[in-house]
Amino acid sequence: MYYPEEVIEEVREKNDIVDVISGYVKLQKKGANYFGLCPFHNEKSPSFSVSPGKQMYYCFGCGAGGNVITFLMEYENYTFPEALKFLADRAGVALPKIEYQKEAREQADLKARLLEVNKLAANYFYHQLKSPAGQVGYRYLHDKRELKDPTILHFGLGFANKTSDDLYRFLKEKGYEDSFLKETGLVTIEERGGRDKFWNRVIFPIMDIHNRVIGFGGRVMGDGEPKYLNSPETKIFDKSRNLYGLNYARTSREKYMLVCEGYLDVISLHQAGFTNAVASLGTAFTPQHASVLKRYTDQVILTYDSDGAGIKAALRAIPILREAGISAKVLNMKPYKDPDEFIKNLGAEAFSERIQQAENSFMFEIRILKQDYSMEDPEQKTKFYQETARKLLRFGEPLERDNYIQAVSSEYMIPYQELKGMVNRMGMTMGLKAGEAAPEGKRSGRAVLREETDENRGEAAAGGGQRRSGKKPDREDGIRQSQRLLLTWLIENPELFDKIRGVITADDFVEELYHQVAVQVFAGHEQGNLNPAAILNHYINDEDQYRQVAALFNASLGDSLGNEEQKKAFAETVYKVKKNSLDAAGRNAGSIEELQRIIREQANLKKLHITLD
């Protein structure tokens, strides 16, 4: 970690997790905990729990969990130092100078310099726009695109002069060396000097969600090619993870986001009062874009161009949004090409009406699909029905699927029972079980991670059973589950430590991660200050590990140890963990004497009787 452990813990302790998360999620107190809708996946019933006692959050739906620091890291896409600084400032804690290792310090210094030079370049471009040489750019923005001066200032729009080494010479005068400048994406270093990436272009600074300039886009003046040019990816600029305008849109009070194709669409919409508009950065919409949007909304309205390219872009984005758990609609821009043209001709009020009339994304897909078939040809008509039925199989929830069958049946005059029968028969042919959705392509990384987290989490209640995948657990998985379950019991019921004293120690947890946690849990119990949120700090830099550890601290144990069946399950779990530990020790015994001692302990284990009364 970059900061001493005691500093991290001071910051965490001075930021009550309920207070912090309440600023992002509406929470309601139920018993000892608070519950709300999970901000990390789409859900209708609250499964997101915040524990003031443990100072931790956990979602029983998607497995997201952690402490107040990891919440900000995941929700705001902060790095660990950024999250800690935010919380330190919030609590009035002065952070010491960061203790970097050499490589980490070099990377941090490089990123800091890149942000510094991008800010300097953005200011330079803005001042060029206001200079006599930049009047061609200013007239384009102000006169042709009808952008007002406050809007130009708000988005920091600028101009790159016609001279192809203008910015390069400016940055050299500021003391930046060629070896660094080639890392910025702003210039190309050649034998005879440097050449600007952007020249004779209107400039659009690209900012991250913290309002830091991380890259640029440029629109050429005249007929040059390419029409739009973007910064290459750098250490601070990843096109697939950033959205233009999100730094402003994330604070909008609207419950949905408008997703556009270009910079000027976003700017025009913001100027017209639609401050929830964003756009991808010269690339197709990606699962990473959807994942970023999911942090702020679960509803998107696609406002892509009305031409063929815009329709194809919408058709590509819809399944990505659906996979991320985001409900999507498609806005009809006709008779105009894009939001900018629409608002210039019909105004903001008409655009607002179109938003209200936006088309359900699935019905949009079916409408576009129909254009490929002639309804006058019986064969093509049948193929259209078949393809429609296949698309309806995407919906795994029977009620939702039936609602869409009814909607399609009504819209396209297809007899309801015939369409439903076709969908059911096709589902049987594909081997789908009731309520199971047909695959829609490759799963997102988040969905795969969620599955893997479910695997690692194991069963929530004592007694086990099969894992969610339906795969019968083998012996190794059973041992992992027993260790996981016993740790959770000891965390949830600290009084159990006295019941297992002299029987179980931290060393009996042979799974490496569980052993690390057990050492801290046992030490916390002995010292009388078991602190789950502090323990989790040690795993912040490893997403998979901190999710597993968070699950240990938040798993539901059903009726806990309130009945005979649960008490029996606890005793059996203690026995399994101890037996596995002795078996492992026996396999690794270094001497005959040690092996004989282990054999004696194994014999005594059969007489073990754990009582909770």
C-alpha positions, -999 to 999 in steps of 0.1 A, spaced: 0 0 0 11 36 -6 2 48 29 10 34 64 -17 10 76 -26 32 106 -33 62 83 -56 41 61 -74 29 92 -78 64 106 -93 76 73 -117 47 72 -128 50 108 -136 87 103 -159 81 74 -190 62 85 -199 39 57 -237 45 60 -232 83 57 -209 79 26 -230 54 7 -262 73 16 -249 100 -8 -251 75 -37 -278 50 -27 -311 54 -10 -309 33 21 -336 20 45 -329 6 79 -340 -30 85 -329 -44 118 -293 -38 124 -284 -31 88 -294 -8 60 -307 -20 26 -311 -4 -9 -309 -12 -46 -274 -23 -56 -256 4 -76 -234 -23 -93 -261 -44 -110 -297 -40 -121 -323 -52 -96 -358 -45 -85 -357 -58 -49 -331 -44 -25 -303 -69 -19 -275 -44 -12 -267 -44 25 -247 -18 45 -236 -29 80 -228 0 104 -214 -25 129 -190 -41 105 -186 -8 84 -190 -29 53 -214 -33 23 -224 -64 5 -248 -73 -23 -264 -107 -20 -273 -105 -57 -240 -98 -75 -215 -104 -47 -200 -69 -47 -187 -61 -13 -161 -42 7 -156 -12 30 -160 25 24 -128 28 5 -135 0 -20 -171 14 -25 -156 46 -38 -131 28 -59 -158 7 -76 -185 34 -78 -164 64 -88 -137 44 -106 -112 59 -83 -77 44 -77 -69 35 -41 -49 67 -35 -77 88 -51 -104 71 -29 -83 76 2 -76 112 -6 -113 119 -12 -122 104 22 -93 121 40 -104 155 27 -140 146 37 -129 138 72 -103 165 76 -74 140 78 -40 152 66 -23 125 45 14 120 47 36 121 16 29 89 -4 55 62 2 60 49 -34 82 20 -44 105 30 -73 85 15 -101 52 28 -87 67 62 -81 78 64 -117 44 54 -130 27 79 -107 51 107 -118 45 99 -155 7 100 -151 10 133 -131 32 148 -159 8 136 -186 -22 153 -168 -1 184 -163 9 187 -200 -26 179 -212 -40 207 -190 -13 231 -204 -22 221 -239 -59 225 -233 -53 261 -221 -30 267 -251 -57 255 -275 -84 276 -258 -63 308 -260 -55 301 -297 -92 300 -304 -95 335 -291 -65 348 -311 -67 363 -346 -53 330 -361 -81 311 -344 -110 330 -358 -117 304 -384 -123 279 -356 -143 303 -335 -165 312 -365 -171 275 -371 -182 269 -335 -200 301 -328 -216 310 -362 -220 276 -380 -226 253 -350 -244 280 -330 -225 274 -298 -226 302 -273 -195 316 -256 -204 302 -221 -208 267 -238 -174 271 -255 -158 280 -222 -177 252 -203 -163 225 -225 -129 242 -229 -131 242 -268 -100 254 -286 -81 256 -319 -49 241 -332 -31 265 -356 -23 257 -392 14 255 -383 22 218 -378 47 223 -350 30 251 -331 22 232 -299 55 213 -300 75 245 -299 53 259 -271 58 228 -250 96 227 -257 97 263 -244 81 251 -212 110 227 -207 94 193 -218 119 169 -233 112 149 -265 114 115 -247 85 126 -226 65 144 -253 63 113 -274 44 96 -245 17 124 -245 1 116 -279 2 153 -286 32 153 -309 52 129 -331 90 131 -327 110 129 -359 146 133 -368 142 170 -376 121 178 -346 85 174 -335 53 175 -354 19 183 -338 -8 156 -337 -34 183 -342 -32 212 -365 -58 233 -383 -85 217 -362 -111 228 -337 -102 210 -304 -124 192 -280 -106 184 -247 -116 150 -233 -120 149 -195 -124 120 -171 -151 120 -144 -128 141 -122 -126 169 -148 -90 162 -156 -80 165 -193 -69 131 -205 -69 135 -243 -82 155 -272 -104 153 -303 -100 175 -333 -123 184 -362 -105 195 -393 -112 230 -408 -120 225 -445 -120 193 -465 -90 175 -450 -89 139 -438 -96 124 -414 -126 147 -406 -123 138 -369 -90 128 -352 -86 116 -316 -56 113 -293 -39 79 -293 -43 59 -261 -18 68 -234 -12 59 -197 -41 81 -188 -64 77 -218 -84 46 -226 -110 51 -253 -130 20 -244 -134 32 -207 -142 69 -211 -172 87 -224 -172 123 -236 -193 146 -213 -196 120 -185 -178 144 -161 -209 167 -164 -236 141 -172 -229 121 -140 -243 149 -119 -275 153 -139 -307 148 -120 -323 128 -148 -326 90 -142 -314 82 -177 -284 89 -200 -286 101 -236 -259 83 -256 -248 101 -287 -222 95 -315 -202 127 -315 -187 156 -295 -209 182 -311 -241 162 -304 -232 161 -267 -223 198 -266 -254 209 -284 -276 188 -261 -260 202 -230 -264 237 -243 -301 230 -249 -305 218 -213 -300 180 -218 -270 177 -195 -273 139 -193 -258 134 -228 -225 115 -234 -207 100 -264 -181 73 -270 -147 86 -282 -144 77 -319 -149 40 -311 -178 16 -311 -197 13 -279 -180 -13 -257 -189 -35 -226 -165 -12 -207 -186 18 -217 -217 0 -205 -200 -9 -172 -191 27 -166 -226 39 -174 -241 13 -150 -225 31 -121 -247 61 -128 -279 48 -144 -299 17 -154 -316 35 -183 -302 47 -216 -317 64 -246 -297 59 -278 -296 91 -298 -275 79 -327 -277 93 -362 -308 83 -382 -287 70 -412 -277 34 -418 -244 38 -398 -263 51 -368 -289 22 -370 -260 -3 -371 -243 14 -342 -276 12 -322 -280 -25 -330 -245 -32 -318 -250 -12 -286 -284 -27 -275 -272 -62 -266 -241 -47 -248 -264 -26 -227 -288 -55 -221 -259 -77 -209 -249 -49 -184 -284 -48 -170 -292 -14 -186 -327 -8 -201 -324 8 -235 -346 28 -258 -340 43 -292 -348 79 -301 -363 87 -335 -344 116 -350 -361 118 -384 -364 138 -405 -330 150 -392 -297 132 -390 -285 139 -355 -295 156 -322 -276 188 -332 -296 192 -365 -328 182 -347 -325 209 -320 -314 236 -344 -346 230 -365 -372 219 -340 -359 231 -306 -354 216 -272 -392 211 -264 -397 189 -295 -366 169 -286 -380 164 -251 -412 151 -267 -392 126 -288 -375 114 -256 -409 106 -242 -417 87 -274 -384 68 -275 -389 32 -288 -383 1 -267 -349 -13 -279 -363 -48 -285 -392 -35 -306 -366 -13 -325 -346 -45 -333 -377 -63 -346 -387 -33 -367 -353 -31 -383 -352 -69 -388 -385 -67 -407 -370 -44 -433 -348 -74 -444 -379 -95 -454 -407 -91 -479 -440 -97 -461 -456 -104 -495 -434 -135 -499 -447 -164 -477 -412 -179 -473 -396 -147 -463 -425 -139 -440 -420 -173 -423 -383 -166 -419 -391 -132 -403 -414 -150 -378 -387 -176 -370 -360 -150 -364 -384 -130 -343 -392 -161 -322 -354 -167 -318 -349 -132 -305 -377 -136 -281 -358 -165 -265 -334 -139 -251 -358 -132 -222 -352 -158 -195 -380 -146 -173 -413 -163 -185 -435 -133 -177 -412 -108 -194 -410 -131 -224 -447 -134 -226 -452 -96 -224 -429 -92 -254 -446 -120 -273 -479 -101 -268 -463 -68 -279 -448 -83 -310 -480 -102 -318 -501 -70 -316 -476 -49 -335 -471 -73 -364 -505 -90 -365 -491 -124 -357 -516 -147 -338 -505 -147 -302 -508 -185 -296 -490 -193 -328 -461 -170 -320 -459 -184 -284 -460 -219 -297 -432 -212 -321 -411 -197 -293 -417 -226 -270 -408 -252 -297 -377 -233 -307 -367 -232 -270 -371 -270 -267 -351 -275 -299 -323 -254 -284 -325 -274 -252 -335 -245 -230 -352 -252 -197 -382 -232 -185 -372 -196 -176 -337 -199 -192 -326 -173 -217 -310 -182 -250 -273 -170 -252 -269 -136 -269 -232 -138 -276 -201 -137 -255 -207 -128 -219 -193 -96 -205 -162 -97 -182 -184 -85 -153 -209 -114 -158 -181 -139 -159 -165 -123 -128 -199 -125 -111 -202 -163 -119 -167 -169 -106 -175 -149 -74 -206 -170 -69 -183 -201 -72 -159 -187 -47 -186 -176 -23 -201 -211 -21 -234 -218 -3 -248 -190 20 -263 -214 45 -249 -243 66 -255 -277 52 -241 -269 18 -257 -287 -11 -246 -282 -47 -230 -250 -60 -250 -226 -82 -234 -241 -114 -251 -274 -107 -218 -291 -107 -214 -317 -80 -187 -304 -57 -156 -326 -54 -137 -333 -22 -114 -303 -26 -144 -279 -31 -160 -294 0 -130 -286 21 -128 -251 8 -165 -247 16 -160 -260 51 -132 -236 58 -152 -207 43 -182 -216 63 -164 -219 96 -147 -186 91 -180 -169 85 -195 -185 116 -166 -173 138 -169 -138 123 -207 -136 128 -207 -153 163 -175 -143 182 -187 -163 212 -179 -194 192 -141 -188 197 -145 -200 233 -162 -232 221 -134 -242 197 -104 -230 219 -78 -256 219 -94 -274 190 -91 -251 160 -64 -225 153 -57 -202 124 -32 -228 110 -60 -253 105 -72 -232 76 -49 -246 49 -64 -227 20 -39 -198 16 -64 -169 14 -86 -183 43 -54 -189 64 -44 -152 59 -79 -141 70 -80 -166 98 -48 -153 113 -62 -118 114 -96 -129 127 -81 -150 155 -57 -122 165 -86 -98 165 -106 -120 188 -77 -125 212 -72 -87 214 -109 -81 217 -111 -59 186 -122 -80 156 -125 -54 128 -138 -68 95 -135 -35 76 -99 -31 87 -90 -66 76 -104 -60 42 -79 -31 37 -52 -57 31 -69 -70 0 -79 -38 -18 -54 -42 -45 -67 -76 -56 -103 -74 -67 -109 -112 -67 -95 -116 -31 -113 -86 -16 -146 -99 -31 -140 -133 -15 -130 -118 18 -160 -94 18 -182 -125 12 -168 -142 42 -178 -112 64 -213 -109 49 -226 -144 41 -261 -152 53 -262 -181 78 -299 -185 78 -310 -193 113 -274 -192 124 -270 -216 154 -305 -213 167 -316 -249 162 -303 -285 166 -297 -290 129 -275 -259 127 -256 -269 158 -249 -303 143 -237 -287 111 -213 -265 130 -198 -294 149 -194 -314 116 -177 -284 100 -152 -281 128 -145 -318 125 -139 -315 87 -116 -285 89 -95 -301 117 -94 -335 99 -83 -319 67 -56 -299 85 -42 -331 102 -43 -350 69 -23 -323 52 1 -322 81 5 -359 79 14 -358 42 41 -332 49 55 -346 82 92 -342 84 100 -370 109 87 -402 124 81 -384 157 60 -357 141 40 -383 121 33 -403 153 21 -371 170 -3 -364 141 -16 -400 142 -24 -396 179 -43 -363 172 -62 -380 144 -72 -408 168 -83 -382 194 -103 -363 168 -127 -392 165 -136 -386 202 -141 -349 196 -173 -335 209 -182 -299 203 -211 -286 223 -228 -252 220 -251 -255 250 
